[in-house]
Amino acid sequence: MPRDIVVVTSRPPDATALVQAGLAVDPGLGVRAVEAGAYVQLVAGDGSAVVSFGHPSRVESADEIARLAPGAAERLGTPVFWTEAWAPWGARGDAGVAVALGLAASLDGVCIVEDAS
């Protein structure tokens, strides 16, 4: 199972923000769309995914944000954009987590990484 990641931001991450976050971690990362564009992956030179991002969802309920991501509603206000991501375990996944953390930081957001379940 991959490592679950959630990026919560006050504006939706776009392709430029994803690419910039990836390049900041590893200039050799590439980008590809999968499942007819349902997901965007940042990939290593060998084509292996380091992180996959779903499309952001707009969440308007502060109570829902507080329940799912304590602290995010107070920090960001509402509405927010909730973007789910997945990274493999190990070194490749560590790079993916770094991309998600960088994406959240670039958008003044919050990144929640599930380390075990």
C-alpha positions in Angstrom: 0.0 0.0 0.0 1.2 3.5 -0.7 1.7 6.2 1.9 -1.4 8.5 2.0 -0.8 12.2 1.9 -3.2 15.1 2.0 -2.4 18.7 0.9 -4.8 21.3 2.2 -4.5 24.8 0.6 -6.5 28.0 0.2 -6.2 27.9 -3.6 -6.1 24.8 -5.8 -2.7 23.5 -6.8 -2.2 23.8 -10.6 0.2 22.0 -12.9 2.8 24.8 -12.6 2.8 24.5 -8.8 3.1 20.7 -9.0 6.0 20.9 -11.5 7.8 23.6 -9.5 7.5 21.5 -6.3 8.9 18.5 -8.1 11.8 20.3 -9.7 12.8 21.7 -6.3 13.2 18.2 -5.0 14.7 16.6 -8.1 15.3 18.4 -11.4 15.1 15.0 -13.2 11.5 14.4 -12.3 9.0 14.2 -15.1 5.2 14.6 -15.2 2.5 12.3 -16.6 -1.2 12.1 -16.5 -2.8 8.7 -15.8 -6.3 7.3 -15.8 -7.4 9.7 -18.5 -6.1 12.6 -16.5 -7.7 11.6 -13.2 -4.3 11.7 -11.6 -1.0 13.5 -12.2 2.2 11.6 -11.3 5.7 12.9 -10.9 8.1 10.2 -12.1 11.7 9.4 -11.8 13.9 9.0 -14.9 13.1 5.2 -15.1 9.3 6.0 -15.2 8.6 5.0 -11.7 6.1 7.2 -9.8 7.5 9.1 -6.8 4.1 10.7 -6.0 0.6 10.7 -7.5 -1.9 13.6 -7.0 -5.6 13.5 -7.4 -7.7 16.5 -8.5 -8.3 19.0 -5.7 -11.7 19.1 -4.1 -13.2 22.3 -2.7 -14.3 22.0 0.9 -16.4 24.8 2.4 -17.3 23.4 5.8 -14.9 24.5 8.6 -16.3 21.7 10.8 -15.4 19.1 8.1 -11.9 20.5 7.7 -11.4 20.6 11.5 -12.6 17.0 11.7 -10.3 15.7 8.9 -7.3 18.0 9.3 -7.2 19.6 12.8 -5.6 23.0 12.7 -6.0 23.6 9.0 -9.3 25.4 9.2 -8.0 27.9 11.8 -4.8 28.5 9.7 -6.4 28.7 6.3 -10.0 29.7 6.8 -12.6 28.4 4.3 -13.0 27.3 1.7 -10.0 25.1 1.2 -8.9 22.8 -1.5 -8.2 19.2 -0.4 -5.8 17.3 -2.6 -5.1 13.6 -2.0 -1.8 12.2 -3.0 0.0 8.9 -2.7 3.7 8.0 -2.5 5.4 4.6 -2.3 7.4 3.6 0.7 11.2 3.9 0.6 13.5 6.4 -0.9 11.3 7.0 -4.0 8.4 7.8 -1.7 10.5 10.0 0.5 11.1 12.2 -2.6 7.3 12.1 -3.2 6.6 13.2 0.3 9.2 16.0 -0.1 7.3 17.2 -3.2 4.0 17.2 -1.4 5.5 19.1 1.5 7.0 21.6 -0.9 3.7 22.0 -2.8 1.9 22.8 0.5 4.6 25.3 1.5 4.5 27.0 -1.8 0.7 27.5 -1.5 0.9 28.4 2.2 -1.0 25.2 3.0 -0.8 22.2 5.2 0.5 18.8 4.4 -0.6 15.7 6.3 1.5 12.5 5.8 0.2 9.2 7.1 3.3 7.3 8.1 1.5 4.1 9.2 -2.0 2.7 9.4 
